[in-house]
Amino acid sequence: METASTGPVEGHANVPATDQPLLEVRSLVMRFGETLVQEGVSFKVEVGAIFAIMGVSGCGKSTLLRQVIGLLQPAGGQVLYRGTDYWAGDIAVRTKLRSGCGMLFQSAALWSSMTLLENVCLPLEQLTKFDRGQREARAAEVLGWVELEKFGAYYPADLSGGMKKRAGLARAIAAAPPLLLLDEPSSGLDPISSKHLDDLILDVRKRTGAAVVLVSHELPSLLAIADGGIFLDADSKRPIAHGSPKELRDHPEHPTVRAFMLREDLPAQQGNAPDPNRREQAKSSR
């Protein structure tokens, strides 16, 4: 099914064009109450880049993504869109900056009471001046990009997990944001569906020129699509490596990065071996 393009999407509030990076995170500190999650997190994402947030489970990857998009306020540091500090602005500034981001949540987060077409129309209704016909044309167009053009009238319950992820991706790109944030896009998918989604993400980047920040621990996906990244460490609670997944795989300098990228066991001193003191404490408490 072919649809007429609506042309450039206007009406959504993209961040102003400057010589600044599209996204810059400076010395970010993440806490839950008194519990430190990560500190000293800094990185830049340029226009058109695919940037990966990597690390073992529980290191704060998804928390970082939510602080970047403005769903959680950091305990310290800055999140800047083209040089504008998100958290230093008032609600109007934050709303404007956030509208330049598209988000694909791990669960896809589709509205179960709406069809796919209606789900994809939501950001267009909120962020553009399109009339209903234009919104539906644009929604059909991006559903075609993710190979769901025949499923616009379907409800999320009717779809497979991979189709829901693709529908969520279509909704994220509908209003043509300059930045896409993807939380574990391949999580729960079989290898074939995961590869298919990777290819679609690359295609979306080519079509739109959007930068992509993704959280993932799926090595095939990371190696296939990411051209930069940061590795968060759960033990030191700081970033321990920067670079593309391929660079970190081929030249790992930290034992945890090496274990992650090469699927190896950590050395005993890295904290994965049983603690003899803890065993003795457990015995004495029986």
C-alpha positions in Angstrom: 0.0 0.0 0.0 1.5 3.3 -1.0 0.5 6.6 0.7 1.0 10.1 -0.4 3.7 11.8 1.7 2.5 14.8 3.8 5.9 16.4 3.2 7.9 17.9 6.0 6.2 17.6 9.4 5.7 21.1 10.8 4.2 22.4 14.0 6.3 20.3 16.4 8.8 22.2 18.4 12.3 21.1 17.3 15.3 22.5 19.1 16.9 25.4 17.3 19.7 24.7 14.9 23.1 25.7 16.4 26.7 24.4 16.2 26.1 22.6 19.5 25.7 18.8 19.7 22.2 17.6 19.3 22.4 16.1 22.8 25.0 16.6 25.5 25.0 15.1 29.0 27.4 16.7 31.4 28.5 15.1 34.7 25.0 13.6 35.4 24.3 12.2 38.8 21.5 9.6 39.2 20.0 8.7 42.6 17.0 7.1 44.0 16.7 8.7 47.4 20.1 8.2 49.1 21.0 5.4 46.8 23.5 6.3 44.1 22.9 4.8 40.7 25.5 6.5 38.6 27.6 9.6 38.7 30.0 11.4 36.4 28.0 10.5 33.2 29.0 12.6 30.3 28.6 12.1 26.5 27.6 13.9 23.3 25.4 12.8 20.5 25.7 14.4 17.1 23.0 14.7 14.4 22.5 11.4 12.6 24.5 9.3 15.1 23.3 6.0 16.7 24.6 6.1 20.3 24.4 3.1 22.6 24.0 3.1 26.4 25.5 -0.2 27.5 26.1 -2.1 30.7 25.0 -5.1 32.8 21.4 -5.3 34.2 20.8 -2.9 37.0 23.5 -0.4 36.2 21.1 2.4 35.4 20.8 2.3 31.6 17.0 2.9 31.4 17.2 5.4 34.3 19.6 7.4 32.3 17.4 7.3 29.2 14.4 8.6 31.3 16.5 11.4 32.7 17.6 12.4 29.2 14.0 12.6 28.0 12.8 14.4 31.1 10.8 11.8 32.8 13.1 11.7 35.9 15.1 14.6 37.2 18.8 13.9 37.8 20.4 14.6 41.2 23.1 16.7 39.5 24.6 17.6 36.2 23.1 18.8 32.9 21.1 17.5 30.0 21.4 19.9 27.0 19.6 19.9 23.7 21.6 22.0 21.2 23.1 23.9 24.1 19.8 24.5 26.1 19.8 23.0 29.6 16.6 21.0 29.9 16.4 20.9 33.6 17.3 24.6 34.1 14.3 25.7 32.0 10.7 26.3 33.0 7.8 24.0 32.0 7.4 25.8 28.7 11.0 25.3 27.7 11.0 21.7 28.8 7.8 20.9 26.9 9.4 22.5 23.8 12.6 20.5 24.1 10.8 17.2 24.9 8.7 17.6 21.8 11.9 17.2 19.8 12.2 13.6 21.1 10.5 10.4 20.0 10.5 7.5 22.5 10.1 3.8 22.0 9.5 2.1 25.4 10.6 -1.4 26.1 7.0 -2.6 26.2 6.1 -0.4 23.2 3.5 1.3 25.5 0.7 1.3 22.9 -2.8 2.4 23.9 -4.8 -0.9 23.9 -8.1 0.8 23.2 -6.8 2.5 20.0 -6.0 1.0 16.6 -2.4 1.2 15.4 -3.4 4.1 13.1 -4.9 6.0 16.1 -1.8 5.3 18.2 0.5 6.7 15.6 -1.8 9.8 15.1 -1.4 10.8 18.8 1.9 12.7 18.5 0.7 14.3 15.3 -2.4 15.6 17.0 -0.4 16.9 19.9 2.6 18.4 18.1 1.5 19.4 14.6 -1.1 21.5 12.9 -2.2 18.7 10.6 -5.9 18.2 10.1 -7.3 14.7 10.6 -6.8 13.7 6.9 -3.1 14.8 7.1 -2.6 13.0 10.4 -3.9 9.8 9.0 -1.9 10.1 5.8 1.3 10.6 7.8 0.5 7.8 10.2 -0.1 5.4 7.3 3.1 6.6 5.7 5.3 5.8 8.7 3.4 2.5 9.3 4.5 1.6 5.8 8.1 2.4 6.7 7.9 -0.3 9.4 6.0 -2.7 7.2 2.7 -2.4 9.0 0.7 -0.6 6.3 -1.9 -3.3 6.3 -2.4 -3.3 10.0 -3.6 0.2 10.7 -7.1 -0.9 11.8 -5.7 -3.6 14.1 -5.5 -3.3 17.9 -2.3 -3.9 19.9 -3.7 -7.2 21.3 -3.9 -8.5 17.8 -0.2 -8.2 17.1 3.0 -10.1 17.9 5.7 -8.7 20.1 7.8 -7.7 17.1 4.9 -6.0 15.4 4.1 -4.0 18.6 7.8 -2.8 18.7 7.5 -1.7 15.1 4.3 0.1 15.7 5.9 1.8 18.7 8.8 2.9 16.4 6.3 4.3 13.9 4.6 6.4 16.6 8.0 7.6 17.8 9.0 8.9 14.4 5.6 10.2 13.2 6.2 13.8 14.1 9.8 13.7 12.7 11.7 14.4 15.9 15.4 15.0 15.5 16.2 12.6 18.3 14.9 9.1 18.9 15.2 7.3 22.3 14.9 3.5 22.2 14.7 1.5 25.5 15.7 -2.1 24.8 14.1 -2.2 21.4 15.1 -5.9 20.8 14.1 -7.2 24.2 11.9 -10.2 24.0 12.3 -10.7 20.3 13.6 -13.8 18.5 16.8 -13.3 16.5 15.1 -12.9 13.2 12.7 -10.3 14.5 15.5 -8.5 16.3 17.6 -8.4 13.1 14.5 -7.1 11.2 14.0 -4.3 13.8 17.7 -3.4 13.6 17.4 -3.0 9.8 14.3 -0.8 10.3 16.1 1.5 12.8 18.9 2.0 10.2 16.4 2.7 7.5 14.6 5.2 9.7 17.9 6.9 10.4 18.6 7.1 6.7 15.1 8.4 5.9 14.9 11.0 8.6 18.4 11.9 9.6 17.4 11.6 13.2 19.9 10.7 15.9 19.2 7.6 17.9 20.1 6.9 21.5 19.3 3.3 22.5 19.6 1.2 25.6 20.4 -2.4 24.9 22.4 -5.4 26.1 21.8 -7.4 22.9 25.3 -7.7 21.5 24.3 -8.5 17.9 22.1 -5.4 17.7 24.7 -3.2 19.4 27.4 -4.3 17.0 25.2 -4.0 13.9 23.8 -0.5 14.3 25.6 1.6 17.0 28.5 3.9 16.0 29.2 5.3 19.4 28.4 4.6 23.0 29.0 4.7 26.8 29.4 1.7 29.2 28.0 2.1 32.7 29.5 0.1 35.5 27.2 -1.3 38.3 30.0 -1.7 40.8 31.9 1.6 40.6 28.6 3.4 39.6 30.5 5.4 37.0 31.1 5.1 33.2 34.1 2.9 32.6 34.3 3.1 28.8 33.4 5.2 25.8 33.4 4.2 22.1 31.5 2.1 19.5 30.5 -1.4 20.5 33.0 -2.7 17.9 35.8 -0.7 19.4 35.0 -1.9 22.9 34.8 -5.5 21.7 38.1 -5.4 19.8 40.0 -3.3 22.4 38.4 -3.8 25.8 40.5 -2.1 28.5 38.3 -2.9 31.6 37.6 -6.5 32.7 33.8 -5.8 33.0 33.7 -4.4 29.4 35.7 -7.4 28.2 33.4 -9.9 29.9 30.3 -8.1 28.5 31.5 -7.7 24.9 33.2 -11.2 24.7 30.6 -13.1 26.8 33.3 -14.2 29.3 33.1 -14.7 33.1 34.4 -11.9 35.2 37.6 -12.4 37.2 36.9 -13.3 40.9 38.2 -9.9 42.1 35.5 -8.2 40.1 32.8 -9.2 42.5 31.2 -12.2 40.9 32.8 -14.8 43.1 31.2 -15.8 46.4 32.2 -13.6 49.4 33.7 -15.9 52.1 32.9 -13.4 54.8 29.3 -13.3 53.7 29.1 -17.1 53.8 30.4 -17.1 57.4 27.9 -14.4 58.4 25.1 -16.5 56.9 26.3 -19.6 58.9 26.4 -17.7 62.1 22.9 -16.4 61.7 21.3 -19.9 61.3 
